[in-house]
Amino acid sequence: MLSVKTKSVPTTIGKVRKPNNTLFRYMEQTIAQYQEQGRVRTSETYSSTLNSFRRYRKNADITLRDICSEQMESYECYLRNSNLSPNTISFYMKHLRAVYNRAVDEELIVDRHPFKRVNTSIEKTGKRALSLKSIRKIKSMDLSGSPSKEFARDMFLFSFYTRGMSFVDIAFLKKKSIRNGILYYRRKKTNQQLTIFWEPCMHSILQKYLAPPSSPYLFSIIKDLDGNHRRQYLNAMCSVNRSLKIIGTEIGLQHPLTMYCARHSWASIARNEGIPLSVISEGMGHDSEKTTQIYLDSLKTEVIDKANRKILRLL
């Protein structure tokens, strides 16, 4: 009897390898997954990185397996020649590396360590905290002839008044957030619930920019309720920061003035006034400082409000 040799059919164990996957297509799929998960900020971060690399490649795609250290060095040189800051360059490189590592983890490619000769670390940023003197200058400026600058200045002050509230949290404050003289809000970044005593200086700013009765929001930042609320917030934030940079130049600041400076300034001035670190941490909603958190569990809201009131009286 003749023995018939049958040809064995190879089986694939684990994930299917697709060596010809392209970077653009893979990043687009990754971005779409983040969007489906509701991770909007993450998807926007990777979209920004993809758009930057597209410009560098002049829209010519590249396979994942063709990504090499020479390619990344060339991209880094392109970014430098575009007059981008070191941290912006690192931002793009870091997120591009994360996409590459994800493809390696999914066994789509073998790791060739293409980022070993480029910089992906973030440098320490320059001083962002303003002195009381500088904040007083900003507060006393007559900006009535420039509505955009006046709005930016007022948003900066409102952030300072509210212990460094971020612009995204200001934009999405609801009318129902104020109850019995207390402002309640949940930080977008950490989802932590914070309460702030509603001071007269906060109310005077709100009166200038109060949203119409038809809007659920406190401030008139999200104007088109049927439109993309996040896009409106982002556009408003860019406009505010552009105006703040102009204001900072006009008062002689050596570093760019942005909304984030209000947060740094409140913390710095609070520390200089002898307010305990535990109170500052709780007031700013820092929930990642484990050493400080031990002292925060029994801290009363009135203590934080008293600390904030002490700072506001210095203006």
ChimeraX commands (.cxc) that place a marker at each C-alpha (Angstrom):
marker #1 position 0.00,0.00,0.00 radius 0.5
marker #1 position 1.33,3.32,-1.01 radius 0.5
marker #1 position 1.68,5.87,1.74 radius 0.5
marker #1 position 0.44,9.27,0.79 radius 0.5
marker #1 position 2.23,12.21,2.36 radius 0.5
marker #1 position -0.09,15.01,3.15 radius 0.5
marker #1 position 1.23,18.52,3.18 radius 0.5
marker #1 position 0.73,20.08,6.59 radius 0.5
marker #1 position -1.12,23.36,6.67 radius 0.5
marker #1 position 0.62,25.95,8.91 radius 0.5
marker #1 position -1.50,27.41,11.64 radius 0.5
marker #1 position -1.23,30.94,12.98 radius 0.5
marker #1 position -0.92,31.21,16.70 radius 0.5
marker #1 position -1.77,34.51,18.35 radius 0.5
marker #1 position -2.31,37.69,16.37 radius 0.5
marker #1 position -2.14,37.72,12.59 radius 0.5
marker #1 position 0.97,39.49,11.37 radius 0.5
marker #1 position 0.45,42.09,8.66 radius 0.5
marker #1 position 3.97,43.26,7.76 radius 0.5
marker #1 position 2.71,45.59,5.04 radius 0.5
marker #1 position 0.57,47.69,7.36 radius 0.5
marker #1 position 1.23,51.35,6.78 radius 0.5
marker #1 position 1.80,53.90,9.52 radius 0.5
marker #1 position -0.90,56.31,8.36 radius 0.5
marker #1 position -3.52,53.58,8.16 radius 0.5
marker #1 position -2.50,52.10,11.50 radius 0.5
marker #1 position -2.60,55.48,13.25 radius 0.5
marker #1 position -5.99,56.26,11.73 radius 0.5
marker #1 position -7.32,52.96,13.12 radius 0.5
marker #1 position -5.81,53.74,16.53 radius 0.5
marker #1 position -7.36,57.21,16.56 radius 0.5
marker #1 position -10.75,55.77,15.60 radius 0.5
marker #1 position -10.54,53.30,18.51 radius 0.5
marker #1 position -9.82,56.12,20.97 radius 0.5
marker #1 position -12.80,58.05,19.62 radius 0.5
marker #1 position -15.08,55.03,20.03 radius 0.5
marker #1 position -13.87,54.74,23.64 radius 0.5
marker #1 position -14.77,58.36,24.27 radius 0.5
marker #1 position -11.11,59.32,24.78 radius 0.5
marker #1 position -11.42,62.53,22.80 radius 0.5
marker #1 position -8.30,64.29,24.07 radius 0.5
marker #1 position -6.15,61.22,23.40 radius 0.5
marker #1 position -7.52,60.89,19.86 radius 0.5
marker #1 position -6.80,64.58,19.21 radius 0.5
marker #1 position -3.23,64.15,20.48 radius 0.5
marker #1 position -2.55,61.31,18.07 radius 0.5
marker #1 position -4.32,63.14,15.23 radius 0.5
marker #1 position -1.97,66.08,15.77 radius 0.5
marker #1 position 1.04,63.74,15.67 radius 0.5
marker #1 position -0.20,62.04,12.51 radius 0.5
marker #1 position -0.79,65.39,10.78 radius 0.5
marker #1 position 2.74,66.50,11.66 radius 0.5
marker #1 position 4.29,63.31,10.28 radius 0.5
marker #1 position 2.12,63.56,7.15 radius 0.5
marker #1 position 3.53,67.04,6.49 radius 0.5
marker #1 position 7.06,65.74,6.93 radius 0.5
marker #1 position 6.40,62.88,4.52 radius 0.5
marker #1 position 4.53,65.18,2.12 radius 0.5
marker #1 position 1.56,62.84,2.49 radius 0.5
marker #1 position 3.56,59.79,1.32 radius 0.5
marker #1 position 2.69,56.84,3.57 radius 0.5
marker #1 position 5.29,54.43,4.93 radius 0.5
marker #1 position 5.03,50.81,6.05 radius 0.5
marker #1 position 5.51,50.08,9.73 radius 0.5
marker #1 position 8.44,47.77,9.02 radius 0.5
marker #1 position 10.25,50.55,7.12 radius 0.5
marker #1 position 10.36,52.86,10.14 radius 0.5
marker #1 position 14.02,53.08,11.15 radius 0.5
marker #1 position 16.34,55.27,13.22 radius 0.5
marker #1 position 17.50,57.20,10.12 radius 0.5
marker #1 position 13.88,58.05,9.32 radius 0.5
marker #1 position 13.24,59.29,12.86 radius 0.5
marker #1 position 16.43,61.36,12.90 radius 0.5
marker #1 position 15.36,62.95,9.65 radius 0.5
marker #1 position 11.91,63.72,11.09 radius 0.5
marker #1 position 13.49,65.25,14.21 radius 0.5
marker #1 position 15.67,67.46,11.99 radius 0.5
marker #1 position 12.55,68.52,10.05 radius 0.5
marker #1 position 10.82,69.51,13.28 radius 0.5
marker #1 position 13.83,71.50,14.45 radius 0.5
marker #1 position 13.96,73.35,11.14 radius 0.5
marker #1 position 10.27,74.20,11.62 radius 0.5
marker #1 position 11.31,76.30,14.65 radius 0.5
marker #1 position 9.36,74.15,17.11 radius 0.5
marker #1 position 10.27,74.14,20.78 radius 0.5
marker #1 position 12.18,71.14,22.18 radius 0.5
marker #1 position 9.11,70.08,24.16 radius 0.5
marker #1 position 6.88,70.19,21.07 radius 0.5
marker #1 position 9.39,68.04,19.19 radius 0.5
marker #1 position 9.49,65.60,22.11 radius 0.5
marker #1 position 5.68,65.60,22.17 radius 0.5
marker #1 position 5.47,64.36,18.57 radius 0.5
marker #1 position 8.32,61.88,19.00 radius 0.5
marker #1 position 6.90,60.44,22.21 radius 0.5
marker #1 position 3.47,59.78,20.72 radius 0.5
marker #1 position 4.91,58.40,17.50 radius 0.5
marker #1 position 7.02,56.03,19.62 radius 0.5
marker #1 position 3.90,54.97,21.55 radius 0.5
marker #1 position 2.18,54.04,18.27 radius 0.5
marker #1 position 5.25,52.12,17.11 radius 0.5
marker #1 position 5.49,50.23,20.42 radius 0.5
marker #1 position 1.81,49.36,20.17 radius 0.5
marker #1 position 2.42,47.82,16.74 radius 0.5
marker #1 position 5.33,45.84,18.22 radius 0.5
marker #1 position 3.12,44.60,21.07 radius 0.5
marker #1 position 0.52,43.50,18.53 radius 0.5
marker #1 position 3.28,41.56,16.70 radius 0.5
marker #1 position 2.76,43.50,13.50 radius 0.5
marker #1 position 6.48,44.29,13.33 radius 0.5
marker #1 position 9.75,43.39,15.00 radius 0.5
marker #1 position 11.20,46.16,17.14 radius 0.5
marker #1 position 14.10,47.85,15.35 radius 0.5
marker #1 position 14.48,50.54,18.05 radius 0.5
marker #1 position 14.06,53.48,15.66 radius 0.5
marker #1 position 13.83,56.07,18.45 radius 0.5
marker #1 position 17.14,55.27,20.15 radius 0.5
marker #1 position 18.93,58.31,18.70 radius 0.5
marker #1 position 16.18,60.94,19.04 radius 0.5
marker #1 position 15.00,62.89,22.07 radius 0.5
marker #1 position 11.64,61.91,23.57 radius 0.5
marker #1 position 12.09,63.49,27.01 radius 0.5
marker #1 position 10.28,66.63,28.17 radius 0.5
marker #1 position 12.36,69.51,29.47 radius 0.5
marker #1 position 11.36,71.33,32.61 radius 0.5
marker #1 position 9.25,74.34,31.68 radius 0.5
marker #1 position 10.17,77.85,32.64 radius 0.5
marker #1 position 8.65,79.84,35.46 radius 0.5
marker #1 position 4.89,80.22,35.12 radius 0.5
marker #1 position 3.92,81.78,38.42 radius 0.5
marker #1 position 3.24,85.53,38.52 radius 0.5
marker #1 position 3.83,87.80,41.45 radius 0.5
marker #1 position 1.00,89.64,43.19 radius 0.5
marker #1 position 2.35,92.82,41.63 radius 0.5
marker #1 position 1.93,91.40,38.11 radius 0.5
marker #1 position -1.58,90.14,38.82 radius 0.5
marker #1 position -2.54,93.55,40.17 radius 0.5
marker #1 position -1.25,95.08,36.93 radius 0.5
marker #1 position -3.38,92.71,34.89 radius 0.5
marker #1 position -6.42,93.39,37.04 radius 0.5
marker #1 position -6.06,97.19,36.76 radius 0.5
marker #1 position -5.62,97.29,32.97 radius 0.5
marker #1 position -8.21,99.27,31.02 radius 0.5
marker #1 position -9.12,96.85,28.23 radius 0.5
marker #1 position -12.54,98.28,27.42 radius 0.5
marker #1 position -11.37,99.06,23.89 radius 0.5
marker #1 position -10.56,95.41,23.18 radius 0.5
marker #1 position -13.36,92.95,24.08 radius 0.5
marker #1 position -11.21,89.90,23.27 radius 0.5
marker #1 position -8.39,91.01,25.57 radius 0.5
marker #1 position -10.83,92.02,28.29 radius 0.5
marker #1 position -12.52,88.61,28.14 radius 0.5
marker #1 position -9.14,86.85,28.28 radius 0.5
marker #1 position -8.05,88.95,31.26 radius 0.5
marker #1 position -11.31,88.26,33.08 radius 0.5
marker #1 position -11.06,84.51,32.46 radius 0.5
marker #1 position -7.51,84.58,33.81 radius 0.5
marker #1 position -8.66,86.40,36.94 radius 0.5
marker #1 position -11.64,84.07,37.38 radius 0.5
marker #1 position -9.27,81.12,37.21 radius 0.5
marker #1 position -7.04,82.74,39.83 radius 0.5
marker #1 position -10.03,83.56,42.04 radius 0.5
marker #1 position -11.15,79.93,41.89 radius 0.5
marker #1 position -7.79,78.48,42.95 radius 0.5
marker #1 position -6.54,77.87,39.44 radius 0.5
marker #1 position -9.60,76.38,37.75 radius 0.5
marker #1 position -8.70,75.22,34.25 radius 0.5
marker #1 position -10.37,76.83,31.23 radius 0.5
marker #1 position -12.09,73.59,30.25 radius 0.5
marker #1 position -13.75,73.45,33.66 radius 0.5
marker #1 position -14.76,77.12,33.42 radius 0.5
marker #1 position -16.25,76.59,29.96 radius 0.5
marker #1 position -18.40,73.65,31.06 radius 0.5
marker #1 position -19.61,75.03,34.39 radius 0.5
marker #1 position -23.40,74.70,34.65 radius 0.5
marker #1 position -25.84,77.20,36.16 radius 0.5
marker #1 position -26.81,74.52,38.65 radius 0.5
marker #1 position -23.15,74.44,39.78 radius 0.5
marker #1 position -23.83,77.35,42.15 radius 0.5
marker #1 position -26.02,76.42,45.10 radius 0.5
marker #1 position -26.43,78.32,48.37 radius 0.5
marker #1 position -23.39,80.47,47.75 radius 0.5
marker #1 position -21.12,77.52,46.93 radius 0.5
marker #1 position -19.65,76.63,43.53 radius 0.5
marker #1 position -19.55,72.88,42.93 radius 0.5
marker #1 position -17.63,71.39,40.04 radius 0.5
marker #1 position -15.82,68.22,39.02 radius 0.5
marker #1 position -12.38,68.52,37.44 radius 0.5
marker #1 position -12.29,67.15,33.90 radius 0.5
marker #1 position -8.70,66.02,34.36 radius 0.5
marker #1 position -9.09,64.00,37.56 radius 0.5
marker #1 position -12.88,63.73,37.98 radius 0.5
marker #1 position -12.42,65.05,41.52 radius 0.5
marker #1 position -15.30,66.98,43.09 radius 0.5
marker #1 position -14.32,70.44,44.38 radius 0.5
marker #1 position -16.29,73.15,46.19 radius 0.5
marker #1 position -15.48,76.86,46.33 radius 0.5
marker #1 position -17.17,79.62,48.29 radius 0.5
marker #1 position -18.73,82.02,45.77 radius 0.5
marker #1 position -16.92,85.33,46.30 radius 0.5
marker #1 position -18.13,88.78,45.07 radius 0.5
marker #1 position -15.15,89.09,42.68 radius 0.5
marker #1 position -16.22,85.88,40.96 radius 0.5
marker #1 position -19.81,87.09,40.69 radius 0.5
marker #1 position -18.80,90.40,39.09 radius 0.5
marker #1 position -17.00,88.55,36.28 radius 0.5
marker #1 position -19.90,86.17,35.77 radius 0.5
marker #1 position -22.33,89.09,35.40 radius 0.5
marker #1 position -20.33,90.30,32.38 radius 0.5
marker #1 position -20.40,86.96,30.57 radius 0.5
marker #1 position -23.45,85.14,31.91 radius 0.5
marker #1 position -24.91,82.74,29.36 radius 0.5
marker #1 position -28.52,83.36,28.21 radius 0.5
marker #1 position -31.40,81.62,30.05 radius 0.5
marker #1 position -31.71,79.04,27.26 radius 0.5
marker #1 position -28.19,77.75,27.96 radius 0.5
marker #1 position -27.42,75.29,30.78 radius 0.5
marker #1 position -23.90,76.68,30.99 radius 0.5
marker #1 position -22.78,79.39,33.39 radius 0.5
marker #1 position -20.54,81.37,31.04 radius 0.5
marker #1 position -21.30,82.32,27.46 radius 0.5
marker #1 position -18.42,80.30,26.00 radius 0.5
marker #1 position -20.39,77.43,24.45 radius 0.5
marker #1 position -22.76,79.56,22.37 radius 0.5
marker #1 position -24.09,77.09,19.78 radius 0.5
marker #1 position -25.85,74.41,21.80 radius 0.5
marker #1 position -26.48,72.33,18.69 radius 0.5
marker #1 position -22.86,72.52,17.57 radius 0.5
marker #1 position -19.71,70.74,18.68 radius 0.5
marker #1 position -19.26,71.89,22.28 radius 0.5
marker #1 position -15.67,70.68,22.59 radius 0.5
marker #1 position -14.62,72.42,19.38 radius 0.5
marker #1 position -16.15,75.69,20.64 radius 0.5
marker #1 position -14.26,75.37,23.92 radius 0.5
marker #1 position -10.97,74.67,22.11 radius 0.5
marker #1 position -11.43,77.66,19.81 radius 0.5
marker #1 position -12.23,79.90,22.78 radius 0.5
marker #1 position -9.20,78.65,24.69 radius 0.5
marker #1 position -6.86,79.35,21.76 radius 0.5
marker #1 position -8.31,82.86,21.41 radius 0.5
marker #1 position -7.95,83.53,25.15 radius 0.5
marker #1 position -4.34,82.36,25.26 radius 0.5
marker #1 position -3.45,84.46,22.20 radius 0.5
marker #1 position -4.86,87.55,23.92 radius 0.5
marker #1 position -3.14,86.69,27.21 radius 0.5
marker #1 position 0.24,86.53,25.49 radius 0.5
marker #1 position -0.32,90.05,24.19 radius 0.5
marker #1 position -1.33,91.22,27.67 radius 0.5
marker #1 position 1.76,89.59,29.16 radius 0.5
marker #1 position 4.00,91.39,26.68 radius 0.5
marker #1 position 2.30,94.70,27.45 radius 0.5
marker #1 position 3.00,94.44,31.18 radius 0.5
marker #1 position 6.58,93.30,30.58 radius 0.5
marker #1 position 6.44,89.62,31.49 radius 0.5
marker #1 position 9.53,87.63,30.49 radius 0.5
marker #1 position 7.58,84.43,29.79 radius 0.5
marker #1 position 4.32,83.83,27.87 radius 0.5
marker #1 position 1.14,84.49,29.83 radius 0.5
marker #1 position -1.42,81.67,29.51 radius 0.5
marker #1 position -4.43,80.47,31.45 radius 0.5
marker #1 position -2.26,77.86,33.13 radius 0.5
marker #1 position -0.21,80.63,34.76 radius 0.5
marker #1 position -3.20,81.45,36.96 radius 0.5
marker #1 position -2.99,78.01,38.57 radius 0.5
marker #1 position 0.76,78.27,39.17 radius 0.5
marker #1 position 0.34,81.79,40.52 radius 0.5
marker #1 position -2.33,80.86,43.06 radius 0.5
marker #1 position -0.20,78.01,44.40 radius 0.5
marker #1 position 2.96,80.12,44.54 radius 0.5
marker #1 position 1.30,83.07,46.28 radius 0.5
marker #1 position -0.48,80.75,48.71 radius 0.5
marker #1 position 2.86,79.17,49.63 radius 0.5
marker #1 position 4.49,82.58,50.08 radius 0.5
marker #1 position 1.65,83.59,52.41 radius 0.5
marker #1 position 2.41,80.64,54.66 radius 0.5
marker #1 position -0.63,78.56,53.74 radius 0.5
marker #1 position 0.14,74.87,54.47 radius 0.5
marker #1 position 0.97,72.60,51.56 radius 0.5
marker #1 position -1.91,70.32,52.52 radius 0.5
marker #1 position -4.38,73.20,52.13 radius 0.5
marker #1 position -2.86,74.23,48.79 radius 0.5
marker #1 position -3.01,70.65,47.47 radius 0.5
marker #1 position -6.64,70.22,48.49 radius 0.5
marker #1 position -7.58,73.62,47.15 radius 0.5
marker #1 position -6.15,72.81,43.72 radius 0.5
marker #1 position -7.64,69.33,43.58 radius 0.5
marker #1 position -4.32,67.48,43.61 radius 0.5
marker #1 position -5.23,63.87,44.32 radius 0.5
marker #1 position -1.94,62.28,43.24 radius 0.5
marker #1 position 0.28,63.59,46.03 radius 0.5
marker #1 position 0.13,60.59,48.36 radius 0.5
marker #1 position 2.24,62.18,51.08 radius 0.5
marker #1 position -0.04,65.21,51.29 radius 0.5
marker #1 position -3.23,63.20,50.92 radius 0.5
marker #1 position -2.81,61.74,54.42 radius 0.5
marker #1 position -3.50,65.18,55.87 radius 0.5
marker #1 position -6.37,65.99,53.52 radius 0.5
marker #1 position -8.97,63.44,54.61 radius 0.5
marker #1 position -10.08,65.49,57.61 radius 0.5
marker #1 position -9.51,68.93,56.07 radius 0.5
marker #1 position -12.62,71.11,56.13 radius 0.5
marker #1 position -13.77,73.07,53.11 radius 0.5
marker #1 position -14.02,76.23,55.24 radius 0.5
marker #1 position -10.25,76.12,55.78 radius 0.5
marker #1 position -9.65,76.19,52.04 radius 0.5
marker #1 position -12.20,78.96,51.49 radius 0.5
marker #1 position -10.55,81.00,54.25 radius 0.5
marker #1 position -7.18,80.51,52.56 radius 0.5
marker #1 position -8.61,81.60,49.21 radius 0.5
marker #1 position -10.25,84.66,50.77 radius 0.5
marker #1 position -6.91,85.63,52.31 radius 0.5
marker #1 position -5.27,85.58,48.87 radius 0.5
marker #1 position -8.07,87.54,47.20 radius 0.5
marker #1 position -7.82,90.30,49.80 radius 0.5
marker #1 position -4.20,90.84,48.82 radius 0.5
marker #1 position -5.25,92.13,45.38 radius 0.5
marker link #1:1,2 radius 0.2
marker link #1:2,3 radius 0.2
marker link #1:3,4 radius 0.2
marker link #1:4,5 radius 0.2
marker link #1:5,6 radius 0.2
marker link #1:6,7 radius 0.2
marker link #1:7,8 radius 0.2
marker link #1:8,9 radius 0.2
marker link #1:9,10 radius 0.2
marker link #1:10,11 radius 0.2
marker link #1:11,12 radius 0.2
marker link #1:12,13 radius 0.2
marker link #1:13,14 radius 0.2
marker link #1:14,15 radius 0.2
marker link #1:15,16 radius 0.2
marker link #1:16,17 radius 0.2
marker link #1:17,18 radius 0.2
marker link #1:18,19 radius 0.2
marker link #1:19,20 radius 0.2
marker link #1:20,21 radius 0.2
marker link #1:21,22 radius 0.2
marker link #1:22,23 radius 0.2
marker link #1:23,24 radius 0.2
marker link #1:24,25 radius 0.2
marker link #1:25,26 radius 0.2
marker link #1:26,27 radius 0.2
marker link #1:27,28 radius 0.2
marker link #1:28,29 radius 0.2
marker link #1:29,30 radius 0.2
marker link #1:30,31 radius 0.2
marker link #1:31,32 radius 0.2
marker link #1:32,33 radius 0.2
marker link #1:33,34 radius 0.2
marker link #1:34,35 radius 0.2
marker link #1:35,36 radius 0.2
marker link #1:36,37 radius 0.2
marker link #1:37,38 radius 0.2
marker link #1:38,39 radius 0.2
marker link #1:39,40 radius 0.2
marker link #1:40,41 radius 0.2
marker link #1:41,42 radius 0.2
marker link #1:42,43 radius 0.2
marker link #1:43,44 radius 0.2
marker link #1:44,45 radius 0.2
marker link #1:45,46 radius 0.2
marker link #1:46,47 radius 0.2
marker link #1:47,48 radius 0.2
marker link #1:48,49 radius 0.2
marker link #1:49,50 radius 0.2
marker link #1:50,51 radius 0.2
marker link #1:51,52 radius 0.2
marker link #1:52,53 radius 0.2
marker link #1:53,54 radius 0.2
marker link #1:54,55 radius 0.2
marker link #1:55,56 radius 0.2
marker link #1:56,57 radius 0.2
marker link #1:57,58 radius 0.2
marker link #1:58,59 radius 0.2
marker link #1:59,60 radius 0.2
marker link #1:60,61 radius 0.2
marker link #1:61,62 radius 0.2
marker link #1:62,63 radius 0.2
marker link #1:63,64 radius 0.2
marker link #1:64,65 radius 0.2
marker link #1:65,66 radius 0.2
marker link #1:66,67 radius 0.2
marker link #1:67,68 radius 0.2
marker link #1:68,69 radius 0.2
marker link #1:69,70 radius 0.2
marker link #1:70,71 radius 0.2
marker link #1:71,72 radius 0.2
marker link #1:72,73 radius 0.2
marker link #1:73,74 radius 0.2
marker link #1:74,75 radius 0.2
marker link #1:75,76 radius 0.2
marker link #1:76,77 radius 0.2
marker link #1:77,78 radius 0.2
marker link #1:78,79 radius 0.2
marker link #1:79,80 radius 0.2
marker link #1:80,81 radius 0.2
marker link #1:81,82 radius 0.2
marker link #1:82,83 radius 0.2
marker link #1:83,84 radius 0.2
marker link #1:84,85 radius 0.2
marker link #1:85,86 radius 0.2
marker link #1:86,87 radius 0.2
marker link #1:87,88 radius 0.2
marker link #1:88,89 radius 0.2
marker link #1:89,90 radius 0.2
marker link #1:90,91 radius 0.2
marker link #1:91,92 radius 0.2
marker link #1:92,93 radius 0.2
marker link #1:93,94 radius 0.2
marker link #1:94,95 radius 0.2
marker link #1:95,96 radius 0.2
marker link #1:96,97 radius 0.2
marker link #1:97,98 radius 0.2
marker link #1:98,99 radius 0.2
marker link #1:99,100 radius 0.2
marker link #1:100,101 radius 0.2
marker link #1:101,102 radius 0.2
marker link #1:102,103 radius 0.2
marker link #1:103,104 radius 0.2
marker link #1:104,105 radius 0.2
marker link #1:105,106 radius 0.2
marker link #1:106,107 radius 0.2
marker link #1:107,108 radius 0.2
marker link #1:108,109 radius 0.2
marker link #1:109,110 radius 0.2
marker link #1:110,111 radius 0.2
marker link #1:111,112 radius 0.2
marker link #1:112,113 radius 0.2
marker link #1:113,114 radius 0.2
marker link #1:114,115 radius 0.2
marker link #1:115,116 radius 0.2
marker link #1:116,117 radius 0.2
marker link #1:117,118 radius 0.2
marker link #1:118,119 radius 0.2
marker link #1:119,120 radius 0.2
marker link #1:120,121 radius 0.2
marker link #1:121,122 radius 0.2
marker link #1:122,123 radius 0.2
marker link #1:123,124 radius 0.2
marker link #1:124,125 radius 0.2
marker link #1:125,126 radius 0.2
marker link #1:126,127 radius 0.2
marker link #1:127,128 radius 0.2
marker link #1:128,129 radius 0.2
marker link #1:129,130 radius 0.2
marker link #1:130,131 radius 0.2
marker link #1:131,132 radius 0.2
marker link #1:132,133 radius 0.2
marker link #1:133,134 radius 0.2
marker link #1:134,135 radius 0.2
marker link #1:135,136 radius 0.2
marker link #1:136,137 radius 0.2
marker link #1:137,138 radius 0.2
marker link #1:138,139 radius 0.2
marker link #1:139,140 radius 0.2
marker link #1:140,141 radius 0.2
marker link #1:141,142 radius 0.2
marker link #1:142,143 radius 0.2
marker link #1:143,144 radius 0.2
marker link #1:144,145 radius 0.2
marker link #1:145,146 radius 0.2
marker link #1:146,147 radius 0.2
marker link #1:147,148 radius 0.2
marker link #1:148,149 radius 0.2
marker link #1:149,150 radius 0.2
marker link #1:150,151 radius 0.2
marker link #1:151,152 radius 0.2
marker link #1:152,153 radius 0.2
marker link #1:153,154 radius 0.2
marker link #1:154,155 radius 0.2
marker link #1:155,156 radius 0.2
marker link #1:156,157 radius 0.2
marker link #1:157,158 radius 0.2
marker link #1:158,159 radius 0.2
marker link #1:159,160 radius 0.2
marker link #1:160,161 radius 0.2
marker link #1:161,162 radius 0.2
marker link #1:162,163 radius 0.2
marker link #1:163,164 radius 0.2
marker link #1:164,165 radius 0.2
marker link #1:165,166 radius 0.2
marker link #1:166,167 radius 0.2
marker link #1:167,168 radius 0.2
marker link #1:168,169 radius 0.2
marker link #1:169,170 radius 0.2
marker link #1:170,171 radius 0.2
marker link #1:171,172 radius 0.2
marker link #1:172,173 radius 0.2
marker link #1:173,174 radius 0.2
marker link #1:174,175 radius 0.2
marker link #1:175,176 radius 0.2
marker link #1:176,177 radius 0.2
marker link #1:177,178 radius 0.2
marker link #1:178,179 radius 0.2
marker link #1:179,180 radius 0.2
marker link #1:180,181 radius 0.2
marker link #1:181,182 radius 0.2
marker link #1:182,183 radius 0.2
marker link #1:183,184 radius 0.2
marker link #1:184,185 radius 0.2
marker link #1:185,186 radius 0.2
marker link #1:186,187 radius 0.2
marker link #1:187,188 radius 0.2
marker link #1:188,189 radius 0.2
marker link #1:189,190 radius 0.2
marker link #1:190,191 radius 0.2
marker link #1:191,192 radius 0.2
marker link #1:192,193 radius 0.2
marker link #1:193,194 radius 0.2
marker link #1:194,195 radius 0.2
marker link #1:195,196 radius 0.2
marker link #1:196,197 radius 0.2
marker link #1:197,198 radius 0.2
marker link #1:198,199 radius 0.2
marker link #1:199,200 radius 0.2
marker link #1:200,201 radius 0.2
marker link #1:201,202 radius 0.2
marker link #1:202,203 radius 0.2
marker link #1:203,204 radius 0.2
marker link #1:204,205 radius 0.2
marker link #1:205,206 radius 0.2
marker link #1:206,207 radius 0.2
marker link #1:207,208 radius 0.2
marker link #1:208,209 radius 0.2
marker link #1:209,210 radius 0.2
marker link #1:210,211 radius 0.2
marker link #1:211,212 radius 0.2
marker link #1:212,213 radius 0.2
marker link #1:213,214 radius 0.2
marker link #1:214,215 radius 0.2
marker link #1:215,216 radius 0.2
marker link #1:216,217 radius 0.2
marker link #1:217,218 radius 0.2
marker link #1:218,219 radius 0.2
marker link #1:219,220 radius 0.2
marker link #1:220,221 radius 0.2
marker link #1:221,222 radius 0.2
marker link #1:222,223 radius 0.2
marker link #1:223,224 radius 0.2
marker link #1:224,225 radius 0.2
marker link #1:225,226 radius 0.2
marker link #1:226,227 radius 0.2
marker link #1:227,228 radius 0.2
marker link #1:228,229 radius 0.2
marker link #1:229,230 radius 0.2
marker link #1:230,231 radius 0.2
marker link #1:231,232 radius 0.2
marker link #1:232,233 radius 0.2
marker link #1:233,234 radius 0.2
marker link #1:234,235 radius 0.2
marker link #1:235,236 radius 0.2
marker link #1:236,237 radius 0.2
marker link #1:237,238 radius 0.2
marker link #1:238,239 radius 0.2
marker link #1:239,240 radius 0.2
marker link #1:240,241 radius 0.2
marker link #1:241,242 radius 0.2
marker link #1:242,243 radius 0.2
marker link #1:243,244 radius 0.2
marker link #1:244,245 radius 0.2
marker link #1:245,246 radius 0.2
marker link #1:246,247 radius 0.2
marker link #1:247,248 radius 0.2
marker link #1:248,249 radius 0.2
marker link #1:249,250 radius 0.2
marker link #1:250,251 radius 0.2
marker link #1:251,252 radius 0.2
marker link #1:252,253 radius 0.2
marker link #1:253,254 radius 0.2
marker link #1:254,255 radius 0.2
marker link #1:255,256 radius 0.2
marker link #1:256,257 radius 0.2
marker link #1:257,258 radius 0.2
marker link #1:258,259 radius 0.2
marker link #1:259,260 radius 0.2
marker link #1:260,261 radius 0.2
marker link #1:261,262 radius 0.2
marker link #1:262,263 radius 0.2
marker link #1:263,264 radius 0.2
marker link #1:264,265 radius 0.2
marker link #1:265,266 radius 0.2
marker link #1:266,267 radius 0.2
marker link #1:267,268 radius 0.2
marker link #1:268,269 radius 0.2
marker link #1:269,270 radius 0.2
marker link #1:270,271 radius 0.2
marker link #1:271,272 radius 0.2
marker link #1:272,273 radius 0.2
marker link #1:273,274 radius 0.2
marker link #1:274,275 radius 0.2
marker link #1:275,276 radius 0.2
marker link #1:276,277 radius 0.2
marker link #1:277,278 radius 0.2
marker link #1:278,279 radius 0.2
marker link #1:279,280 radius 0.2
marker link #1:280,281 radius 0.2
marker link #1:281,282 radius 0.2
marker link #1:282,283 radius 0.2
marker link #1:283,284 radius 0.2
marker link #1:284,285 radius 0.2
marker link #1:285,286 radius 0.2
marker link #1:286,287 radius 0.2
marker link #1:287,288 radius 0.2
marker link #1:288,289 radius 0.2
marker link #1:289,290 radius 0.2
marker link #1:290,291 radius 0.2
marker link #1:291,292 radius 0.2
marker link #1:292,293 radius 0.2
marker link #1:293,294 radius 0.2
marker link #1:294,295 radius 0.2
marker link #1:295,296 radius 0.2
marker link #1:296,297 radius 0.2
marker link #1:297,298 radius 0.2
marker link #1:298,299 radius 0.2
marker link #1:299,300 radius 0.2
marker link #1:300,301 radius 0.2
marker link #1:301,302 radius 0.2
marker link #1:302,303 radius 0.2
marker link #1:303,304 radius 0.2
marker link #1:304,305 radius 0.2
marker link #1:305,306 radius 0.2
marker link #1:306,307 radius 0.2
marker link #1:307,308 radius 0.2
marker link #1:308,309 radius 0.2
marker link #1:309,310 radius 0.2
marker link #1:310,311 radius 0.2
marker link #1:311,312 radius 0.2
marker link #1:312,313 radius 0.2
marker link #1:313,314 radius 0.2
marker link #1:314,315 radius 0.2
view
